[in-house]
Amino acid sequence: VQLQASGGGLVQAGGSLRLSCAASGRSTSRLNMGWFRQAPGKEREFVSAIGWSGGLTYYADSVKGRFTISRDNAKNSVYLQMNSLKPEDTAVYYCALGRSPYGSRLVDGYDYWGQGTQVTVSS
């Protein structure tokens, strides 16, 4: 299984970005998918997750109300719409494919990881 994340970049505070992640090698339609991020010198942290049908979504408190996760099972893809970005959102963002139908906030809840895409928010 390979996960390819894209959509990162440099944006000013208050701006928006949309991250995409496409999976190949197996169907993701029955498994949860998630986004994590890692800033320099910090541990990887949970950002958002979505259950297999898209009906269940989970967010870190720090992004709730600003980020929206969605998925398209026909395209084996998951997306993260990020609005009202803040400098503290700066990190490498990783998409991940889980092992259960439901979302997980834990790094250990995911078996496959993308290569990461850099998001930089300037003040």
C-alpha positions as CSV (number, residue, x, y, z in Angstrom):
1,V,0.0,0.0,0.0
2,Q,1.3,3.4,-0.9
3,L,-0.1,6.8,0.3
4,Q,0.7,9.9,-1.7
5,A,0.0,13.2,0.1
6,S,0.0,16.5,-1.7
7,G,-1.3,20.1,-1.3
8,G,1.1,21.5,1.2
9,G,2.8,24.9,0.8
10,L,3.5,28.3,2.2
11,V,0.5,30.4,3.2
12,Q,-0.1,33.5,5.3
13,A,-1.9,33.3,8.6
14,G,-5.6,33.3,8.0
15,G,-5.2,31.5,4.7
16,S,-6.4,28.1,3.5
17,L,-4.9,25.0,2.1
18,R,-6.4,21.7,1.0
19,L,-4.4,18.5,1.5
20,S,-5.1,15.4,-0.5
21,C,-4.0,11.9,0.0
22,A,-4.4,9.1,-2.6
23,A,-3.9,5.4,-1.7
24,S,-2.9,2.7,-4.1
25,G,-2.3,-1.0,-3.7
26,R,-5.6,-1.8,-1.9
27,S,-9.0,-0.5,-1.4
28,T,-9.4,1.9,1.6
29,S,-13.2,1.9,1.5
30,R,-13.6,-0.2,4.7
31,L,-10.9,1.3,6.7
32,N,-10.4,4.6,8.7
33,M,-8.0,7.2,7.4
34,G,-6.4,10.0,9.3
35,W,-4.1,13.0,9.3
36,F,-1.3,13.6,11.7
37,R,1.4,16.3,11.8
38,Q,4.9,16.7,13.2
39,A,6.6,20.0,13.9
40,P,10.4,20.2,14.3
41,G,11.5,18.9,17.6
42,K,8.0,17.6,18.5
43,E,6.3,14.3,18.4
44,R,3.8,13.3,15.7
45,E,0.4,14.4,16.8
46,F,-3.2,13.6,15.8
47,V,-5.0,16.1,13.6
48,S,-8.1,14.4,12.3
49,A,-9.6,11.1,11.4
50,I,-12.6,9.7,9.4
51,G,-14.4,6.5,9.6
52,W,-14.9,4.2,6.6
53,S,-18.2,5.7,5.5
54,G,-17.3,9.3,6.2
55,G,-20.1,9.5,8.7
56,L,-17.7,9.7,11.7
57,T,-15.1,12.4,12.0
58,Y,-12.7,13.3,14.7
59,Y,-10.6,16.4,15.3
60,A,-7.9,17.6,17.6
61,D,-9.1,20.4,19.8
62,S,-6.5,22.7,18.3
63,V,-8.0,22.4,14.8
64,K,-11.7,21.9,15.5
65,G,-13.9,24.4,13.7
66,R,-11.0,25.3,11.3
67,F,-10.2,22.0,9.6
68,T,-12.6,19.6,7.8
69,I,-11.7,16.0,6.8
70,S,-13.5,14.2,4.0
71,R,-13.0,11.1,1.8
72,D,-13.9,9.8,-1.6
73,N,-13.9,6.0,-1.5
74,A,-14.3,5.7,-5.2
75,K,-11.0,7.5,-5.5
76,N,-9.3,5.8,-2.5
77,S,-8.6,9.3,-1.2
78,V,-8.9,11.4,1.9
79,Y,-8.8,15.2,2.1
80,L,-8.1,17.9,4.7
81,Q,-9.5,21.3,4.2
82,M,-7.6,23.7,6.4
83,N,-9.0,27.2,6.9
84,S,-8.0,30.1,9.2
85,L,-4.5,28.7,9.4
86,K,-2.2,29.8,12.2
87,P,1.6,29.8,12.5
88,E,1.3,27.0,15.0
89,D,-0.2,24.8,12.3
90,T,3.3,24.7,10.6
91,A,4.4,21.1,10.4
92,V,4.8,18.2,8.1
93,Y,1.4,16.6,7.6
94,Y,1.1,12.9,7.1
95,C,-1.9,10.9,5.9
96,A,-2.4,7.4,7.3
97,L,-4.5,4.3,6.6
98,G,-5.9,2.5,9.7
99,R,-6.8,-1.1,10.4
100,S,-10.4,-0.7,11.5
101,P,-13.6,0.8,10.1
102,Y,-13.6,3.6,12.7
103,G,-11.4,6.5,13.3
104,S,-8.5,6.5,15.7
105,R,-6.5,9.3,17.4
106,L,-3.5,7.1,18.1
107,V,-0.4,6.7,15.9
108,D,-0.5,3.0,16.7
109,G,-4.0,2.8,15.1
110,Y,-2.5,3.1,11.6
111,D,-0.6,0.6,9.5
112,Y,0.4,2.7,6.5
113,W,1.7,6.2,6.2
114,G,2.3,8.7,3.4
115,Q,5.6,10.5,2.9
116,G,4.3,13.8,4.3
117,T,3.7,17.2,2.9
118,Q,5.1,20.4,4.4
119,V,2.7,23.1,5.5
120,T,4.2,26.5,6.5
121,V,2.1,29.3,7.8
122,S,3.7,32.7,8.0
123,S,2.7,35.4,10.5
